[in-house]
Amino acid sequence: MAKEKKSFVLRIEKEILDAVEKWASDEFRSTNGQLEWIIVNALKREKRYKKEVEKKES
């Protein structure tokens, strides 16, 4: 089953976006993918996000 993704507008300072774009390029990710990665890691670090336990195949 595909995960549902939502779109939204983000207003961000040019310098911050430039830094994220450079970081994304360095890690071979899209800017969107990099922002999602940053947000997920911050949420996990603060214990505000728990990813569903993946079912292991027998």
N, CA, C and O atoms as a Tripos MOL2 file, in Angstrom:
@<TRIPOS>MOLECULE
protein
  232   231    58     0     0
PROTEIN
NO_CHARGES

@<TRIPOS>ATOM
      1 N           0.8460   -1.1760    0.0000 N.3       1 MET1
      2 CA          0.0000    0.0000    0.0000 C.3       1 MET1
      3 C           0.8930    1.2410    0.0000 C.2       1 MET1
      4 O           1.8190    1.3380    0.8050 O.2       1 MET1
      5 N           0.6260    2.1630   -0.8740 N.am      2 ALA2
      6 CA          1.4320    3.3730   -0.9930 C.3       2 ALA2
      7 C           1.1320    4.3290    0.1640 C.2       2 ALA2
      8 O          -0.0060    4.4360    0.6220 O.2       2 ALA2
      9 N           2.1700    5.0150    0.6230 N.am      3 LYS3
     10 CA          1.9900    5.9880    1.7020 C.3       3 LYS3
     11 C           1.3840    7.2570    1.1230 C.2       3 LYS3
     12 O           1.7220    7.6780    0.0170 O.2       3 LYS3
     13 N           0.4960    7.8480    1.8820 N.am      4 GLU4
     14 CA         -0.1110    9.1080    1.4620 C.3       4 GLU4
     15 C           0.8470   10.2480    1.7850 C.2       4 GLU4
     16 O           1.3770   10.3260    2.8930 O.2       4 GLU4
     17 N           1.0640   11.1160    0.8290 N.am      5 LYS5
     18 CA          1.9040   12.2910    1.0410 C.3       5 LYS5
     19 C           1.0610   13.5230    0.7890 C.2       5 LYS5
     20 O           0.2160   13.5400   -0.1060 O.2       5 LYS5
     21 N           1.2970   14.5540    1.5860 N.am      6 LYS6
     22 CA          0.5670   15.8090    1.4480 C.3       6 LYS6
     23 C           1.5260   16.8880    0.9770 C.2       6 LYS6
     24 O           2.7100   16.8720    1.3140 O.2       6 LYS6
     25 N           1.0150   17.8080    0.2080 N.am      7 SER7
     26 CA          1.7900   18.9530   -0.2640 C.3       7 SER7
     27 C           1.4520   20.1680    0.5800 C.2       7 SER7
     28 O           0.3320   20.3070    1.0710 O.2       7 SER7
     29 N           2.4410   21.0570    0.7460 N.am      8 PHE8
     30 CA          2.2040   22.3200    1.4260 C.3       8 PHE8
     31 C           3.2510   23.3290    0.9750 C.2       8 PHE8
     32 O           4.2970   22.9630    0.4390 O.2       8 PHE8
     33 N           2.9560   24.5960    1.2010 N.am      9 VAL9
     34 CA          3.8690   25.6700    0.8200 C.3       9 VAL9
     35 C           4.8000   25.9330    1.9990 C.2       9 VAL9
     36 O           4.3630   25.9810    3.1480 O.2       9 VAL9
     37 N           6.0720   26.1030    1.7050 N.am     10 LEU10
     38 CA          7.0590   26.4050    2.7370 C.3      10 LEU10
     39 C           7.7610   27.7050    2.3770 C.2      10 LEU10
     40 O           8.3380   27.8320    1.2970 O.2      10 LEU10
     41 N           7.7100   28.6490    3.2730 N.am     11 ARG11
     42 CA          8.4430   29.9050    3.0770 C.3      11 ARG11
     43 C           9.7220   29.7950    3.8690 C.2      11 ARG11
     44 O           9.6980   29.5420    5.0730 O.2      11 ARG11
     45 N          10.8370   29.9830    3.1970 N.am     12 ILE12
     46 CA         12.1340   29.7670    3.8310 C.3      12 ILE12
     47 C          13.1240   30.7970    3.2910 C.2      12 ILE12
     48 O          13.0520   31.1940    2.1280 O.2      12 ILE12
     49 N          14.0330   31.2160    4.1360 N.am     13 GLU13
     50 CA         15.0350   32.1830    3.7000 C.3      13 GLU13
     51 C          15.9080   31.5730    2.6040 C.2      13 GLU13
     52 O          16.2140   30.3810    2.6260 O.2      13 GLU13
     53 N          16.2950   32.4010    1.6600 N.am     14 LYS14
     54 CA         17.0860   31.9450    0.5160 C.3      14 LYS14
     55 C          18.3670   31.2600    0.9550 C.2      14 LYS14
     56 O          18.7430   30.2360    0.3840 O.2      14 LYS14
     57 N          19.0400   31.8000    1.9500 N.am     15 GLU15
     58 CA         20.3100   31.2270    2.4080 C.3      15 GLU15
     59 C          20.1170   29.8260    2.9840 C.2      15 GLU15
     60 O          20.9600   28.9500    2.7910 O.2      15 GLU15
     61 N          19.0100   29.6180    3.6870 N.am     16 ILE16
     62 CA         18.7210   28.2960    4.2520 C.3      16 ILE16
     63 C          18.4310   27.3130    3.1260 C.2      16 ILE16
     64 O          18.9440   26.1940    3.1220 O.2      16 ILE16
     65 N          17.6110   27.7330    2.1790 N.am     17 LEU17
     66 CA         17.2940   26.8550    1.0500 C.3      17 LEU17
     67 C          18.5500   26.5240    0.2490 C.2      17 LEU17
     68 O          18.7330   25.3800   -0.1650 O.2      17 LEU17
     69 N          19.4060   27.5000    0.0280 N.am     18 ASP18
     70 CA         20.6640   27.2500   -0.6900 C.3      18 ASP18
     71 C          21.4940   26.1900    0.0340 C.2      18 ASP18
     72 O          22.0530   25.2960   -0.6000 O.2      18 ASP18
     73 N          21.5720   26.2910    1.3600 N.am     19 ALA19
     74 CA         22.3420   25.3210    2.1470 C.3      19 ALA19
     75 C          21.7270   23.9280    2.0580 C.2      19 ALA19
     76 O          22.4480   22.9380    1.9330 O.2      19 ALA19
     77 N          20.3920   23.8470    2.1240 N.am     20 VAL20
     78 CA         19.7080   22.5500    2.0190 C.3      20 VAL20
     79 C          19.9170   21.9540    0.6290 C.2      20 VAL20
     80 O          20.1600   20.7540    0.5010 O.2      20 VAL20
     81 N          19.8250   22.7760   -0.4040 N.am     21 GLU21
     82 CA         20.0360   22.2910   -1.7710 C.3      21 GLU21
     83 C          21.4510   21.7500   -1.9550 C.2      21 GLU21
     84 O          21.6390   20.7240   -2.6070 O.2      21 GLU21
     85 N          22.4340   22.4200   -1.3940 N.am     22 LYS22
     86 CA         23.8210   21.9570   -1.4800 C.3      22 LYS22
     87 C          23.9860   20.6340   -0.7400 C.2      22 LYS22
     88 O          24.6150   19.7070   -1.2510 O.2      22 LYS22
     89 N          23.4200   20.5470    0.4640 N.am     23 TRP23
     90 CA         23.4820   19.3340    1.2620 C.3      23 TRP23
     91 C          22.8100   18.1880    0.5150 C.2      23 TRP23
     92 O          23.3470   17.0820    0.4680 O.2      23 TRP23
     93 N          21.6450   18.4400   -0.0680 N.am     24 ALA24
     94 CA         20.9290   17.4180   -0.8270 C.3      24 ALA24
     95 C          21.7770   16.9260   -1.9970 C.2      24 ALA24
     96 O          21.8660   15.7230   -2.2400 O.2      24 ALA24
     97 N          22.3860   17.8390   -2.7050 N.am     25 SER25
     98 CA         23.2390   17.4800   -3.8310 C.3      25 SER25
     99 C          24.4170   16.6180   -3.3810 C.2      25 SER25
    100 O          24.7690   15.6370   -4.0370 O.2      25 SER25
    101 N          25.0180   16.9950   -2.2600 N.am     26 ASP26
    102 CA         26.1500   16.2320   -1.7290 C.3      26 ASP26
    103 C          25.7600   14.7980   -1.3740 C.2      26 ASP26
    104 O          26.5880   13.8910   -1.4420 O.2      26 ASP26
    105 N          24.5010   14.5980   -0.9960 N.am     27 GLU27
    106 CA         24.0300   13.2740   -0.5720 C.3      27 GLU27
    107 C          23.1870   12.5810   -1.6510 C.2      27 GLU27
    108 O          22.5480   11.5620   -1.3870 O.2      27 GLU27
    109 N          23.1910   13.1390   -2.8600 N.am     28 PHE28
    110 CA         22.4630   12.5650   -4.0000 C.3      28 PHE28
    111 C          20.9720   12.3990   -3.7070 C.2      28 PHE28
    112 O          20.3680   11.3790   -4.0380 O.2      28 PHE28
    113 N          20.3910   13.4300   -3.0750 N.am     29 ARG29
    114 CA         18.9590   13.4480   -2.8000 C.3      29 ARG29
    115 C          18.3540   14.6690   -3.4710 C.2      29 ARG29
    116 O          19.0590   15.6140   -3.8270 O.2      29 ARG29
    117 N          17.0360   14.6370   -3.6400 N.am     30 SER30
    118 CA         16.3280   15.8370   -4.0850 C.3      30 SER30
    119 C          16.2190   16.7840   -2.8900 C.2      30 SER30
    120 O          16.3900   16.3720   -1.7430 O.2      30 SER30
    121 N          15.9360   18.0420   -3.1700 N.am     31 THR31
    122 CA         15.7510   19.0040   -2.0790 C.3      31 THR31
    123 C          14.5750   18.5690   -1.2080 C.2      31 THR31
    124 O          14.6550   18.6340    0.0190 O.2      31 THR31
    125 N          13.5000   18.1330   -1.8270 N.am     32 ASN32
    126 CA         12.3340   17.6700   -1.0860 C.3      32 ASN32
    127 C          12.6960   16.4670   -0.2110 C.2      32 ASN32
    128 O          12.3250   16.4070    0.9610 O.2      32 ASN32
    129 N          13.4160   15.5200   -0.7880 N.am     33 GLY33
    130 CA         13.8410   14.3410   -0.0340 C.3      33 GLY33
    131 C          14.7360   14.7040    1.1350 C.2      33 GLY33
    132 O          14.6360   14.1070    2.2070 O.2      33 GLY33
    133 N          15.6120   15.6820    0.9360 N.am     34 GLN34
    134 CA         16.5160   16.1210    2.0020 C.3      34 GLN34
    135 C          15.7330   16.7720    3.1370 C.2      34 GLN34
    136 O          15.9880   16.4980    4.3090 O.2      34 GLN34
    137 N          14.7750   17.6380    2.7850 N.am     35 LEU35
    138 CA         13.9560   18.2790    3.8080 C.3      35 LEU35
    139 C          13.1680   17.2400    4.6020 C.2      35 LEU35
    140 O          13.0680   17.3370    5.8250 O.2      35 LEU35
    141 N          12.6110   16.2490    3.9120 N.am     36 GLU36
    142 CA         11.8750   15.1930    4.5990 C.3      36 GLU36
    143 C          12.8020   14.4200    5.5350 C.2      36 GLU36
    144 O          12.4240   14.1120    6.6660 O.2      36 GLU36
    145 N          14.0080   14.1070    5.0740 N.am     37 TRP37
    146 CA         14.9960   13.3840    5.8850 C.3      37 TRP37
    147 C          15.3630   14.1850    7.1370 C.2      37 TRP37
    148 O          15.4460   13.6300    8.2330 O.2      37 TRP37
    149 N          15.5830   15.4950    6.9660 N.am     38 ILE38
    150 CA         15.9270   16.3660    8.0970 C.3      38 ILE38
    151 C          14.7940   16.3790    9.1240 C.2      38 ILE38
    152 O          15.0300   16.2580   10.3260 O.2      38 ILE38
    153 N          13.5700   16.5260    8.6360 N.am     39 ILE39
    154 CA         12.4120   16.5980    9.5350 C.3      39 ILE39
    155 C          12.2140   15.2810   10.2760 C.2      39 ILE39
    156 O          12.0060   15.2850   11.4890 O.2      39 ILE39
    157 N          12.2740   14.1630    9.5730 N.am     40 VAL40
    158 CA         12.0890   12.8530   10.2060 C.3      40 VAL40
    159 C          13.1560   12.6180   11.2650 C.2      40 VAL40
    160 O          12.8470   12.1540   12.3630 O.2      40 VAL40
    161 N          14.4160   12.9350   10.9480 N.am     41 ASN41
    162 CA         15.4870   12.7390   11.9230 C.3      41 ASN41
    163 C          15.3080   13.6220   13.1570 C.2      41 ASN41
    164 O          15.5640   13.1800   14.2780 O.2      41 ASN41
    165 N          14.8710   14.8610   12.9580 N.am     42 ALA42
    166 CA         14.6220   15.7510   14.0960 C.3      42 ALA42
    167 C          13.4790   15.2100   14.9570 C.2      42 ALA42
    168 O          13.5640   15.2330   16.1850 O.2      42 ALA42
    169 N          12.4190   14.7270   14.3220 N.am     43 LEU43
    170 CA         11.2890   14.1640   15.0680 C.3      43 LEU43
    171 C          11.7040   12.9190   15.8460 C.2      43 LEU43
    172 O          11.3090   12.7520   17.0000 O.2      43 LEU43
    173 N          12.4910   12.0490   15.2300 N.am     44 LYS44
    174 CA         12.9720   10.8520   15.9320 C.3      44 LYS44
    175 C          13.8610   11.2300   17.1140 C.2      44 LYS44
    176 O          13.7330   10.6610   18.1980 O.2      44 LYS44
    177 N          14.7630   12.1920   16.9040 N.am     45 ARG45
    178 CA         15.6800   12.6220   17.9600 C.3      45 ARG45
    179 C          14.9060   13.1420   19.1750 C.2      45 ARG45
    180 O          15.3100   12.9170   20.3160 O.2      45 ARG45
    181 N          13.8080   13.8280   18.9270 N.am     46 GLU46
    182 CA         12.9850   14.3960   20.0020 C.3      46 GLU46
    183 C          11.9040   13.4250   20.4760 C.2      46 GLU46
    184 O          11.0510   13.7800   21.2900 O.2      46 GLU46
    185 N          11.9500   12.1920   19.9540 N.am     47 LYS47
    186 CA         10.9850   11.1430   20.3110 C.3      47 LYS47
    187 C           9.5360   11.5750   20.0690 C.2      47 LYS47
    188 O           8.6470   11.3390   20.8870 O.2      47 LYS47
    189 N           9.3350   12.2150   18.9200 N.am     48 ARG48
    190 CA          8.0010   12.6550   18.5180 C.3      48 ARG48
    191 C           7.5030   11.9140   17.2870 C.2      48 ARG48
    192 O           6.4400   12.2270   16.7510 O.2      48 ARG48
    193 N           8.2780   10.9280   16.8410 N.am     49 TYR49
    194 CA          7.9100   10.1680   15.6400 C.3      49 TYR49
    195 C           8.3690    8.7370   15.8280 C.2      49 TYR49
    196 O           9.5390    8.4770   16.1080 O.2      49 TYR49
    197 N           7.4340    7.8110   15.6720 N.am     50 LYS50
    198 CA          7.7740    6.4020   15.7260 C.3      50 LYS50
    199 C           7.3190    5.7490   14.4380 C.2      50 LYS50
    200 O           6.1220    5.6790   14.1580 O.2      50 LYS50
    201 N           8.2600    5.2770   13.6650 N.am     51 LYS51
    202 CA          7.9280    4.6140   12.4200 C.3      51 LYS51
    203 C           7.3290    3.2530   12.7390 C.2      51 LYS51
    204 O           7.7580    2.5750   13.6720 O.2      51 LYS51
    205 N           6.3320    2.8630   11.9510 N.am     52 GLU52
    206 CA          5.7150    1.5620   12.1450 C.3      52 GLU52
    207 C           6.7650    0.4770   12.0170 C.2      52 GLU52
    208 O           7.6480    0.5440   11.1620 O.2      52 GLU52
    209 N           6.6600   -0.5220   12.8760 N.am     53 VAL53
    210 CA          7.5880   -1.6410   12.8090 C.3      53 VAL53
    211 C           7.2850   -2.4090   11.5300 C.2      53 VAL53
    212 O           6.1500   -2.8120   11.2760 O.2      53 VAL53
    213 N           8.3320   -2.6000   10.7340 N.am     54 GLU54
    214 CA          8.1380   -3.3160    9.4840 C.3      54 GLU54
    215 C           7.9910   -4.8080    9.7620 C.2      54 GLU54
    216 O           8.7100   -5.3860   10.5760 O.2      54 GLU54
    217 N           7.0330   -5.4130    9.0560 N.am     55 LYS55
    218 CA          6.8150   -6.8540    9.2290 C.3      55 LYS55
    219 C           7.9530   -7.6170    8.5610 C.2      55 LYS55
    220 O           8.3200   -7.3500    7.4160 O.2      55 LYS55
    221 N           8.4940   -8.5620    9.2980 N.am     56 LYS56
    222 CA          9.5520   -9.3890    8.7410 C.3      56 LYS56
    223 C           8.9150  -10.5810    8.0440 C.2      56 LYS56
    224 O           8.0020  -11.2240    8.5630 O.2      56 LYS56
    225 N           9.4310  -10.8550    6.8440 N.am     57 GLU57
    226 CA          8.9080  -11.9980    6.0930 C.3      57 GLU57
    227 C           9.5320  -13.2680    6.6320 C.2      57 GLU57
    228 O          10.7280  -13.3070    6.9240 O.2      57 GLU57
    229 N           8.7160  -14.3130    6.7650 N.am     58 SER58
    230 CA          9.1970  -15.6000    7.2880 C.3      58 SER58
    231 C           9.9270  -16.3800    6.2360 C.2      58 SER58
    232 O          10.3980  -17.4850    6.5030 O.2      58 SER58
@<TRIPOS>BOND
     1     1     2 1
     2     2     3 1
     3     3     4 2
     4     3     5 am
     5     5     6 1
     6     6     7 1
     7     7     8 2
     8     7     9 am
     9     9    10 1
    10    10    11 1
    11    11    12 2
    12    11    13 am
    13    13    14 1
    14    14    15 1
    15    15    16 2
    16    15    17 am
    17    17    18 1
    18    18    19 1
    19    19    20 2
    20    19    21 am
    21    21    22 1
    22    22    23 1
    23    23    24 2
    24    23    25 am
    25    25    26 1
    26    26    27 1
    27    27    28 2
    28    27    29 am
    29    29    30 1
    30    30    31 1
    31    31    32 2
    32    31    33 am
    33    33    34 1
    34    34    35 1
    35    35    36 2
    36    35    37 am
    37    37    38 1
    38    38    39 1
    39    39    40 2
    40    39    41 am
    41    41    42 1
    42    42    43 1
    43    43    44 2
    44    43    45 am
    45    45    46 1
    46    46    47 1
    47    47    48 2
    48    47    49 am
    49    49    50 1
    50    50    51 1
    51    51    52 2
    52    51    53 am
    53    53    54 1
    54    54    55 1
    55    55    56 2
    56    55    57 am
    57    57    58 1
    58    58    59 1
    59    59    60 2
    60    59    61 am
    61    61    62 1
    62    62    63 1
    63    63    64 2
    64    63    65 am
    65    65    66 1
    66    66    67 1
    67    67    68 2
    68    67    69 am
    69    69    70 1
    70    70    71 1
    71    71    72 2
    72    71    73 am
    73    73    74 1
    74    74    75 1
    75    75    76 2
    76    75    77 am
    77    77    78 1
    78    78    79 1
    79    79    80 2
    80    79    81 am
    81    81    82 1
    82    82    83 1
    83    83    84 2
    84    83    85 am
    85    85    86 1
    86    86    87 1
    87    87    88 2
    88    87    89 am
    89    89    90 1
    90    90    91 1
    91    91    92 2
    92    91    93 am
    93    93    94 1
    94    94    95 1
    95    95    96 2
    96    95    97 am
    97    97    98 1
    98    98    99 1
    99    99   100 2
   100    99   101 am
   101   101   102 1
   102   102   103 1
   103   103   104 2
   104   103   105 am
   105   105   106 1
   106   106   107 1
   107   107   108 2
   108   107   109 am
   109   109   110 1
   110   110   111 1
   111   111   112 2
   112   111   113 am
   113   113   114 1
   114   114   115 1
   115   115   116 2
   116   115   117 am
   117   117   118 1
   118   118   119 1
   119   119   120 2
   120   119   121 am
   121   121   122 1
   122   122   123 1
   123   123   124 2
   124   123   125 am
   125   125   126 1
   126   126   127 1
   127   127   128 2
   128   127   129 am
   129   129   130 1
   130   130   131 1
   131   131   132 2
   132   131   133 am
   133   133   134 1
   134   134   135 1
   135   135   136 2
   136   135   137 am
   137   137   138 1
   138   138   139 1
   139   139   140 2
   140   139   141 am
   141   141   142 1
   142   142   143 1
   143   143   144 2
   144   143   145 am
   145   145   146 1
   146   146   147 1
   147   147   148 2
   148   147   149 am
   149   149   150 1
   150   150   151 1
   151   151   152 2
   152   151   153 am
   153   153   154 1
   154   154   155 1
   155   155   156 2
   156   155   157 am
   157   157   158 1
   158   158   159 1
   159   159   160 2
   160   159   161 am
   161   161   162 1
   162   162   163 1
   163   163   164 2
   164   163   165 am
   165   165   166 1
   166   166   167 1
   167   167   168 2
   168   167   169 am
   169   169   170 1
   170   170   171 1
   171   171   172 2
   172   171   173 am
   173   173   174 1
   174   174   175 1
   175   175   176 2
   176   175   177 am
   177   177   178 1
   178   178   179 1
   179   179   180 2
   180   179   181 am
   181   181   182 1
   182   182   183 1
   183   183   184 2
   184   183   185 am
   185   185   186 1
   186   186   187 1
   187   187   188 2
   188   187   189 am
   189   189   190 1
   190   190   191 1
   191   191   192 2
   192   191   193 am
   193   193   194 1
   194   194   195 1
   195   195   196 2
   196   195   197 am
   197   197   198 1
   198   198   199 1
   199   199   200 2
   200   199   201 am
   201   201   202 1
   202   202   203 1
   203   203   204 2
   204   203   205 am
   205   205   206 1
   206   206   207 1
   207   207   208 2
   208   207   209 am
   209   209   210 1
   210   210   211 1
   211   211   212 2
   212   211   213 am
   213   213   214 1
   214   214   215 1
   215   215   216 2
   216   215   217 am
   217   217   218 1
   218   218   219 1
   219   219   220 2
   220   219   221 am
   221   221   222 1
   222   222   223 1
   223   223   224 2
   224   223   225 am
   225   225   226 1
   226   226   227 1
   227   227   228 2
   228   227   229 am
   229   229   230 1
   230   230   231 1
   231   231   232 2
@<TRIPOS>SUBSTRUCTURE
     1 MET1         2 RESIDUE 1 A MET
     2 ALA2         6 RESIDUE 1 A ALA
     3 LYS3        10 RESIDUE 1 A LYS
     4 GLU4        14 RESIDUE 1 A GLU
     5 LYS5        18 RESIDUE 1 A LYS
     6 LYS6        22 RESIDUE 1 A LYS
     7 SER7        26 RESIDUE 1 A SER
     8 PHE8        30 RESIDUE 1 A PHE
     9 VAL9        34 RESIDUE 1 A VAL
    10 LEU10       38 RESIDUE 1 A LEU
    11 ARG11       42 RESIDUE 1 A ARG
    12 ILE12       46 RESIDUE 1 A ILE
    13 GLU13       50 RESIDUE 1 A GLU
    14 LYS14       54 RESIDUE 1 A LYS
    15 GLU15       58 RESIDUE 1 A GLU
    16 ILE16       62 RESIDUE 1 A ILE
    17 LEU17       66 RESIDUE 1 A LEU
    18 ASP18       70 RESIDUE 1 A ASP
    19 ALA19       74 RESIDUE 1 A ALA
    20 VAL20       78 RESIDUE 1 A VAL
    21 GLU21       82 RESIDUE 1 A GLU
    22 LYS22       86 RESIDUE 1 A LYS
    23 TRP23       90 RESIDUE 1 A TRP
    24 ALA24       94 RESIDUE 1 A ALA
    25 SER25       98 RESIDUE 1 A SER
    26 ASP26      102 RESIDUE 1 A ASP
    27 GLU27      106 RESIDUE 1 A GLU
    28 PHE28      110 RESIDUE 1 A PHE
    29 ARG29      114 RESIDUE 1 A ARG
    30 SER30      118 RESIDUE 1 A SER
    31 THR31      122 RESIDUE 1 A THR
    32 ASN32      126 RESIDUE 1 A ASN
    33 GLY33      130 RESIDUE 1 A GLY
    34 GLN34      134 RESIDUE 1 A GLN
    35 LEU35      138 RESIDUE 1 A LEU
    36 GLU36      142 RESIDUE 1 A GLU
    37 TRP37      146 RESIDUE 1 A TRP
    38 ILE38      150 RESIDUE 1 A ILE
    39 ILE39      154 RESIDUE 1 A ILE
    40 VAL40      158 RESIDUE 1 A VAL
    41 ASN41      162 RESIDUE 1 A ASN
    42 ALA42      166 RESIDUE 1 A ALA
    43 LEU43      170 RESIDUE 1 A LEU
    44 LYS44      174 RESIDUE 1 A LYS
    45 ARG45      178 RESIDUE 1 A ARG
    46 GLU46      182 RESIDUE 1 A GLU
    47 LYS47      186 RESIDUE 1 A LYS
    48 ARG48      190 RESIDUE 1 A ARG
    49 TYR49      194 RESIDUE 1 A TYR
    50 LYS50      198 RESIDUE 1 A LYS
    51 LYS51      202 RESIDUE 1 A LYS
    52 GLU52      206 RESIDUE 1 A GLU
    53 VAL53      210 RESIDUE 1 A VAL
    54 GLU54      214 RESIDUE 1 A GLU
    55 LYS55      218 RESIDUE 1 A LYS
    56 LYS56      222 RESIDUE 1 A LYS
    57 GLU57      226 RESIDUE 1 A GLU
    58 SER58      230 RESIDUE 1 A SER
